[in-house]
Amino acid sequence: MNKIAHYVSFSVLFLLTSTMLKSQQTIQLTPPDLIRGLPAMKTLSLRASATEFDTTMLSLKDISDLLWAANGINRPTSGKRTAPSAMNAQDIDIYSFMKSGVYLYDAGKHALQLVVTGDHRRLFQRDEKSPAPPVILLLVSDVSRFRAGEDSLKMIWGAMDAGIVSENISMFCASENLATRPRASMNQKKLRELLNLKDSQYPMLNHPVSYKKNRTN
Ligand SMILES: Cc1cc2nc3c(=O)[nH]c(=O)nc-3n(C[C@H](O)[C@H](O)[C@H](O)COP(=O)(O)O)c2cc1C
């Protein structure tokens, strides 16, 4: 190979690699697949909190349907969601922590919007050396979206609303043979700093999500 050909192939390789490593600003999700999954009763019989997680990245279709099931828009004419919320405040935002960055779920566009680049999943790990699950969903309530009520009540509603989104996630995972676990324990201070949260935004729960270890299908 002459010097020019060598230089060109090196440059192409460099460009390809840097493009692949760069976090995408917007990840357009696929439309929800409304016919996948198990019947409700079978799903309930399988719901359980996982204790171990795989590291394989979820497919775009699985991430898309997971987020739609969690809190997507299921009635486009009213903009209402798969999860109810007190006063229809729609106070729960879902941040998706992945290897390439932290993304905010934009239900209106059914897309993920980049918030912070880089891998911050270790913020949820007790043991920082253990491998992280591919996706960790953080449920944040913005209690300022409740138009009325005492502050203490708003906190209760925010926690309830997060609990319902959490159960949607658990049900989708049970139905799709995915591993998940609702967790209240997390480093609130570091998460607030990283995501630049307002005082009215409270991280309520997080859900690691992965394929089941040693799954055959
Ligand atoms: C509100 C809430 C908070 C939880 N927080 C944690 C947590 O911080 N860490 C954890 O390992 N599990 C957490 N869990 C999971 C529970 O420990 C688990 O649901 C419980 O042991 C029952 O097991 P099951 O979900 O398999 O039925 C939490 C569950 C809920 C509903």
The ligand as an SDF file (V2000), in Angstrom:
LIG
                    3D

 31 33  0  0  0  0  0  0  0  0999 V2000
  -40.6350    1.7540   46.5690 C   0  0  0  0  0  0  0  0  0  0  0  0
  -39.6270    0.6280   46.4470 C   0  0  0  0  0  0  0  0  0  0  0  0
  -38.2980    0.8720   46.7410 C   0  0  0  0  0  0  0  0  0  0  0  0
  -37.3520   -0.1490   46.5970 C   0  0  0  0  0  0  0  0  0  0  0  0
  -36.0280    0.1330   46.8160 N   0  0  0  0  0  0  0  0  0  0  0  0
  -35.1070   -0.8340   46.6220 C   0  0  0  0  0  0  0  0  0  0  0  0
  -33.7250   -0.5320   46.7730 C   0  0  0  0  0  0  0  0  0  0  0  0
  -33.3480    0.5970   47.0610 O   0  0  0  0  0  0  0  0  0  0  0  0
  -32.8320   -1.5230   46.5620 N   0  0  0  0  0  0  0  0  0  0  0  0
  -33.2390   -2.7860   46.2170 C   0  0  0  0  0  0  0  0  0  0  0  0
  -32.3630   -3.6600   46.0290 O   0  0  0  0  0  0  0  0  0  0  0  0
  -34.5350   -3.0970   46.0560 N   0  0  0  0  0  0  0  0  0  0  0  0
  -35.4800   -2.1550   46.2540 C   0  0  0  0  0  0  0  0  0  0  0  0
  -36.8160   -2.4420   46.0570 N   0  0  0  0  0  0  0  0  0  0  0  0
  -37.2030   -3.7900   45.6400 C   0  0  0  0  0  0  0  0  0  0  0  0
  -37.8080   -4.5750   46.8060 C   0  0  0  0  0  0  0  0  0  0  0  0
  -36.7910   -4.9780   47.7050 O   0  0  0  0  0  0  0  0  0  0  0  0
  -38.5620   -5.7910   46.2590 C   0  0  0  0  0  0  0  0  0  0  0  0
  -39.6420   -5.3310   45.4900 O   0  0  0  0  0  0  0  0  0  0  0  0
  -39.0660   -6.6720   47.4000 C   0  0  0  0  0  0  0  0  0  0  0  0
  -37.9840   -7.3630   47.9940 O   0  0  0  0  0  0  0  0  0  0  0  0
  -40.0920   -7.6960   46.9440 C   0  0  0  0  0  0  0  0  0  0  0  0
  -39.5400   -8.5220   45.9030 O   0  0  0  0  0  0  0  0  0  0  0  0
  -40.3000   -8.6850   44.5140 P   0  0  0  0  0  0  0  0  0  0  0  0
  -40.3300   -7.3320   43.8520 O   0  0  0  0  0  0  0  0  0  0  0  0
  -39.4910   -9.6790   43.7390 O   0  0  0  0  0  0  0  0  0  0  0  0
  -41.6750   -9.1600   44.8140 O   0  0  0  0  0  0  0  0  0  0  0  0
  -37.7670   -1.4470   46.2080 C   0  0  0  0  0  0  0  0  0  0  0  0
  -39.1190   -1.6800   45.9140 C   0  0  0  0  0  0  0  0  0  0  0  0
  -40.0360   -0.6610   46.0210 C   0  0  0  0  0  0  0  0  0  0  0  0
  -41.4820   -0.9320   45.6760 C   0  0  0  0  0  0  0  0  0  0  0  0
  1  2  1  0
  2  3  1  0
  2 30  2  0
  3  4  2  0
  4  5  1  0
  4 28  1  0
  5  6  2  0
  6  7  1  0
  6 13  1  0
  7  8  2  0
  7  9  1  0
  9 10  1  0
 10 11  2  0
 10 12  1  0
 12 13  2  0
 13 14  1  0
 14 15  1  0
 14 28  1  0
 15 16  1  0
 16 17  1  0
 16 18  1  0
 18 19  1  0
 18 20  1  0
 20 21  1  0
 20 22  1  0
 22 23  1  0
 23 24  1  0
 24 25  2  0
 24 26  1  0
 24 27  1  0
 28 29  2  0
 29 30  1  0
 30 31  1  0
M  END
$$$$
